Amino acid sequence: MITPEKDAENLRNASIIKKEVAIIDILSQRNYQQRSIILSTFKKTYNKDLVVELQKCLVGKNNCDELITSLFANPIEYDCQTLRNAIKGITSDLETITEILTTRPSFLVKQIVKKYPELFKGKELAKDLESCTSGMIRKVLISLLESNRSENNSPNLEDCQEKAEKLKHEGVKRWEGNNSFFIKVFTTSSPMEIAYISRLYHKMMGFTILQGINNELSGDVKKFLTTFIFLLVSPSEYFATKLNKAINGKNEKTIIRLIISRHEIDLQQIKQYYSEMYGNELAKDLKNSFTGESYNFISKLVGV
């Protein structure tokens, strides 16, 4: 029987004799909650920090440090740090900011908003976002922070039809302005409601919402809305494309973040999209960015 005590003992033994394969096998088969219990059990039993011990064992193994740190990081704190880095970089990383705030359910966004000032000396996430955005983009992101997204999985079809018709009537060009209706629909409707609205809009217009944005808008607003809507209507497909981009750019840190953040959500769907879109298995393409133990580690997480 697998227990936290046994996992802690096995990880300790493996770290002492530097048996990387055993470490990878255990950690890749546990979810975040299980790893957290192992972490506390290890500390209680051996009075040592498991993360530090594992990093010592895997020192010099490219990207293994990052994998270990990310696997044991609290997801809320990890998102906060990622947001802070995205906001305070030389140029703000709007795509990453949009990705996190759009794909996290409302209860997690509330936790991110609460935790952020605790980690960064009283800084408020809303004010930090206001400092690096403006106009319609700022309005959407601040609206997402308010965490008013519905969790309704049984959409009212008449309501969805009415919203789709109003979106059609107003036209794509007006979405980039001070359009409170567009913002309300796409920041407060549930994923299921948005899926219905999107299908109805496609049926009425003969093109998808994404195609309309691509055809009629330009510049930063076009780029932002493309990411925002893509994440809402097909998140797994979006993450498949982002992983492919990160792999081609050998951006190992982004690859690790995406795989770990989606590991317990939709990684299997992402893998399916990736294979269909790029004609290769995700695990095989990861060889372009990872080697040795770091490849063994991340391919185990992905599931070969």
Contacts in CASP RR format, 6 or more apart in sequence:
PFRMAT RR
TARGET T0000
AUTHOR 0000-0000-0000
METHOD contacts of the structure
MODEL  1
MITPEKDAENLRNASIIKKEVAIIDILSQRNYQQRSIILSTFKKTYNKDL
VVELQKCLVGKNNCDELITSLFANPIEYDCQTLRNAIKGITSDLETITEI
LTTRPSFLVKQIVKKYPELFKGKELAKDLESCTSGMIRKVLISLLESNRS
ENNSPNLEDCQEKAEKLKHEGVKRWEGNNSFFIKVFTTSSPMEIAYISRL
YHKMMGFTILQGINNELSGDVKKFLTTFIFLLVSPSEYFATKLNKAINGK
NEKTIIRLIISRHEIDLQQIKQYYSEMYGNELAKDLKNSFTGESYNFISK
LVGV
4 34 0 8 1.000
4 37 0 8 1.000
4 38 0 8 1.000
4 41 0 8 1.000
5 41 0 8 1.000
5 45 0 8 1.000
7 26 0 8 1.000
7 30 0 8 1.000
7 34 0 8 1.000
7 38 0 8 1.000
7 41 0 8 1.000
8 38 0 8 1.000
8 41 0 8 1.000
8 42 0 8 1.000
8 45 0 8 1.000
8 46 0 8 1.000
8 50 0 8 1.000
9 45 0 8 1.000
10 22 0 8 1.000
10 26 0 8 1.000
11 22 0 8 1.000
11 23 0 8 1.000
11 26 0 8 1.000
11 27 0 8 1.000
11 38 0 8 1.000
11 42 0 8 1.000
11 50 0 8 1.000
11 53 0 8 1.000
11 54 0 8 1.000
12 42 0 8 1.000
12 46 0 8 1.000
12 53 0 8 1.000
13 19 0 8 1.000
13 22 0 8 1.000
14 20 0 8 1.000
14 22 0 8 1.000
14 23 0 8 1.000
14 26 0 8 1.000
14 57 0 8 1.000
15 23 0 8 1.000
15 53 0 8 1.000
15 54 0 8 1.000
15 56 0 8 1.000
15 57 0 8 1.000
18 57 0 8 1.000
20 57 0 8 1.000
20 58 0 8 1.000
20 61 0 8 1.000
20 64 0 8 1.000
20 293 0 8 1.000
20 296 0 8 1.000
21 296 0 8 1.000
23 54 0 8 1.000
23 57 0 8 1.000
23 58 0 8 1.000
24 293 0 8 1.000
24 296 0 8 1.000
24 297 0 8 1.000
24 300 0 8 1.000
25 300 0 8 1.000
27 35 0 8 1.000
27 68 0 8 1.000
27 71 0 8 1.000
27 297 0 8 1.000
28 297 0 8 1.000
28 300 0 8 1.000
28 301 0 8 1.000
29 300 0 8 1.000
30 38 0 8 1.000
31 263 0 8 1.000
31 264 0 8 1.000
32 71 0 8 1.000
32 75 0 8 1.000
32 264 0 8 1.000
35 71 0 8 1.000
35 72 0 8 1.000
36 72 0 8 1.000
38 50 0 8 1.000
39 50 0 8 1.000
39 51 0 8 1.000
39 72 0 8 1.000
42 48 0 8 1.000
42 49 0 8 1.000
42 50 0 8 1.000
42 53 0 8 1.000
43 49 0 8 1.000
43 50 0 8 1.000
50 72 0 8 1.000
51 68 0 8 1.000
51 69 0 8 1.000
51 72 0 8 1.000
54 68 0 8 1.000
55 64 0 8 1.000
55 65 0 8 1.000
55 68 0 8 1.000
55 69 0 8 1.000
58 64 0 8 1.000
58 65 0 8 1.000
58 68 0 8 1.000
58 293 0 8 1.000
59 65 0 8 1.000
61 292 0 8 1.000
61 293 0 8 1.000
61 294 0 8 1.000
62 290 0 8 1.000
62 291 0 8 1.000
62 292 0 8 1.000
62 294 0 8 1.000
63 252 0 8 1.000
63 256 0 8 1.000
63 290 0 8 1.000
63 294 0 8 1.000
63 297 0 8 1.000
63 298 0 8 1.000
64 293 0 8 1.000
64 294 0 8 1.000
64 297 0 8 1.000
66 252 0 8 1.000
66 253 0 8 1.000
66 256 0 8 1.000
67 256 0 8 1.000
67 260 0 8 1.000
67 294 0 8 1.000
67 297 0 8 1.000
67 298 0 8 1.000
67 301 0 8 1.000
70 78 0 8 1.000
70 256 0 8 1.000
70 257 0 8 1.000
70 260 0 8 1.000
71 260 0 8 1.000
75 108 0 8 1.000
75 261 0 8 1.000
76 108 0 8 1.000
76 111 0 8 1.000
76 112 0 8 1.000
76 115 0 8 1.000
77 115 0 8 1.000
77 119 0 8 1.000
78 257 0 8 1.000
78 261 0 8 1.000
79 100 0 8 1.000
79 104 0 8 1.000
79 108 0 8 1.000
79 112 0 8 1.000
79 261 0 8 1.000
80 112 0 8 1.000
80 115 0 8 1.000
80 116 0 8 1.000
80 119 0 8 1.000
80 120 0 8 1.000
80 125 0 8 1.000
81 119 0 8 1.000
82 96 0 8 1.000
82 100 0 8 1.000
82 257 0 8 1.000
83 96 0 8 1.000
83 97 0 8 1.000
83 100 0 8 1.000
83 101 0 8 1.000
83 112 0 8 1.000
83 116 0 8 1.000
83 125 0 8 1.000
83 128 0 8 1.000
84 116 0 8 1.000
84 119 0 8 1.000
84 120 0 8 1.000
84 123 0 8 1.000
84 128 0 8 1.000
85 93 0 8 1.000
86 92 0 8 1.000
86 93 0 8 1.000
86 94 0 8 1.000
86 96 0 8 1.000
86 97 0 8 1.000
87 93 0 8 1.000
87 97 0 8 1.000
87 128 0 8 1.000
87 129 0 8 1.000
87 131 0 8 1.000
87 132 0 8 1.000
88 128 0 8 1.000
92 132 0 8 1.000
92 133 0 8 1.000
94 132 0 8 1.000
94 133 0 8 1.000
94 137 0 8 1.000
94 220 0 8 1.000
94 223 0 8 1.000
94 224 0 8 1.000
94 227 0 8 1.000
95 223 0 8 1.000
95 227 0 8 1.000
97 129 0 8 1.000
97 141 0 8 1.000
98 141 0 8 1.000
98 224 0 8 1.000
98 227 0 8 1.000
98 228 0 8 1.000
98 231 0 8 1.000
99 227 0 8 1.000
99 231 0 8 1.000
99 238 0 8 1.000
99 242 0 8 1.000
100 112 0 8 1.000
101 109 0 8 1.000
101 141 0 8 1.000
101 144 0 8 1.000
101 145 0 8 1.000
102 144 0 8 1.000
102 228 0 8 1.000
102 231 0 8 1.000
102 232 0 8 1.000
103 231 0 8 1.000
103 235 0 8 1.000
104 112 0 8 1.000
105 149 0 8 1.000
105 151 0 8 1.000
106 147 0 8 1.000
106 148 0 8 1.000
106 149 0 8 1.000
106 151 0 8 1.000
107 147 0 8 1.000
109 144 0 8 1.000
109 145 0 8 1.000
109 147 0 8 1.000
110 147 0 8 1.000
112 125 0 8 1.000
113 125 0 8 1.000
113 126 0 8 1.000
113 145 0 8 1.000
113 147 0 8 1.000
116 123 0 8 1.000
116 124 0 8 1.000
116 125 0 8 1.000
116 128 0 8 1.000
117 123 0 8 1.000
117 124 0 8 1.000
117 125 0 8 1.000
125 145 0 8 1.000
126 142 0 8 1.000
126 145 0 8 1.000
129 138 0 8 1.000
129 141 0 8 1.000
129 142 0 8 1.000
129 145 0 8 1.000
130 138 0 8 1.000
130 142 0 8 1.000
133 141 0 8 1.000
135 177 0 8 1.000
135 178 0 8 1.000
136 175 0 8 1.000
136 176 0 8 1.000
136 177 0 8 1.000
136 178 0 8 1.000
136 179 0 8 1.000
136 183 0 8 1.000
136 221 0 8 1.000
137 220 0 8 1.000
137 221 0 8 1.000
137 224 0 8 1.000
139 178 0 8 1.000
139 183 0 8 1.000
140 183 0 8 1.000
140 186 0 8 1.000
140 187 0 8 1.000
140 224 0 8 1.000
140 228 0 8 1.000
143 183 0 8 1.000
143 184 0 8 1.000
143 187 0 8 1.000
143 188 0 8 1.000
144 187 0 8 1.000
146 187 0 8 1.000
148 187 0 8 1.000
148 188 0 8 1.000
149 187 0 8 1.000
149 188 0 8 1.000
149 189 0 8 1.000
149 190 0 8 1.000
150 188 0 8 1.000
150 189 0 8 1.000
150 190 0 8 1.000
150 193 0 8 1.000
151 190 0 8 1.000
152 190 0 8 1.000
152 192 0 8 1.000
152 193 0 8 1.000
153 190 0 8 1.000
153 192 0 8 1.000
154 192 0 8 1.000
155 190 0 8 1.000
155 192 0 8 1.000
155 193 0 8 1.000
155 196 0 8 1.000
157 196 0 8 1.000
159 193 0 8 1.000
160 193 0 8 1.000
160 196 0 8 1.000
160 197 0 8 1.000
160 200 0 8 1.000
161 200 0 8 1.000
163 185 0 8 1.000
163 189 0 8 1.000
163 197 0 8 1.000
164 197 0 8 1.000
164 200 0 8 1.000
164 201 0 8 1.000
164 204 0 8 1.000
165 204 0 8 1.000
166 181 0 8 1.000
167 175 0 8 1.000
167 181 0 8 1.000
167 182 0 8 1.000
167 185 0 8 1.000
167 197 0 8 1.000
167 201 0 8 1.000
167 209 0 8 1.000
168 201 0 8 1.000
168 204 0 8 1.000
168 205 0 8 1.000
170 179 0 8 1.000
170 181 0 8 1.000
170 182 0 8 1.000
171 216 0 8 1.000
172 212 0 8 1.000
172 213 0 8 1.000
172 215 0 8 1.000
172 216 0 8 1.000
172 217 0 8 1.000
173 216 0 8 1.000
173 217 0 8 1.000
174 182 0 8 1.000
175 182 0 8 1.000
175 213 0 8 1.000
175 217 0 8 1.000
175 225 0 8 1.000
176 217 0 8 1.000
176 221 0 8 1.000
176 222 0 8 1.000
176 225 0 8 1.000
185 194 0 8 1.000
185 197 0 8 1.000
186 194 0 8 1.000
186 228 0 8 1.000
186 229 0 8 1.000
186 232 0 8 1.000
189 197 0 8 1.000
191 232 0 8 1.000
194 232 0 8 1.000
194 233 0 8 1.000
195 233 0 8 1.000
198 208 0 8 1.000
198 209 0 8 1.000
198 233 0 8 1.000
201 208 0 8 1.000
201 209 0 8 1.000
202 208 0 8 1.000
202 209 0 8 1.000
205 212 0 8 1.000
207 215 0 8 1.000
209 229 0 8 1.000
209 233 0 8 1.000
210 226 0 8 1.000
210 229 0 8 1.000
210 230 0 8 1.000
210 233 0 8 1.000
213 222 0 8 1.000
213 225 0 8 1.000
213 226 0 8 1.000
213 229 0 8 1.000
214 222 0 8 1.000
214 226 0 8 1.000
217 225 0 8 1.000
227 238 0 8 1.000
230 237 0 8 1.000
230 238 0 8 1.000
231 238 0 8 1.000
235 266 0 8 1.000
236 266 0 8 1.000
236 269 0 8 1.000
236 270 0 8 1.000
236 272 0 8 1.000
236 273 0 8 1.000
237 273 0 8 1.000
237 277 0 8 1.000
239 258 0 8 1.000
239 262 0 8 1.000
239 266 0 8 1.000
239 270 0 8 1.000
239 273 0 8 1.000
240 270 0 8 1.000
240 271 0 8 1.000
240 273 0 8 1.000
240 274 0 8 1.000
240 277 0 8 1.000
240 278 0 8 1.000
240 282 0 8 1.000
241 277 0 8 1.000
242 254 0 8 1.000
242 258 0 8 1.000
243 255 0 8 1.000
243 258 0 8 1.000
243 259 0 8 1.000
243 270 0 8 1.000
243 274 0 8 1.000
243 282 0 8 1.000
244 274 0 8 1.000
244 277 0 8 1.000
244 278 0 8 1.000
244 285 0 8 1.000
245 251 0 8 1.000
246 254 0 8 1.000
246 255 0 8 1.000
246 258 0 8 1.000
246 289 0 8 1.000
247 255 0 8 1.000
247 285 0 8 1.000
247 286 0 8 1.000
247 288 0 8 1.000
247 289 0 8 1.000
248 288 0 8 1.000
249 289 0 8 1.000
250 288 0 8 1.000
250 289 0 8 1.000
251 289 0 8 1.000
252 289 0 8 1.000
252 290 0 8 1.000
252 294 0 8 1.000
255 286 0 8 1.000
255 289 0 8 1.000
255 290 0 8 1.000
255 298 0 8 1.000
256 298 0 8 1.000
259 267 0 8 1.000
259 298 0 8 1.000
259 301 0 8 1.000
259 302 0 8 1.000
260 301 0 8 1.000
262 270 0 8 1.000
263 301 0 8 1.000
267 302 0 8 1.000
270 282 0 8 1.000
271 281 0 8 1.000
271 282 0 8 1.000
271 302 0 8 1.000
274 280 0 8 1.000
274 281 0 8 1.000
274 282 0 8 1.000
274 285 0 8 1.000
275 281 0 8 1.000
275 282 0 8 1.000
278 285 0 8 1.000
281 304 0 8 1.000
282 302 0 8 1.000
283 299 0 8 1.000
283 302 0 8 1.000
283 303 0 8 1.000
283 304 0 8 1.000
286 295 0 8 1.000
286 298 0 8 1.000
286 299 0 8 1.000
286 302 0 8 1.000
287 295 0 8 1.000
290 297 0 8 1.000
290 298 0 8 1.000
290 299 0 8 1.000
END
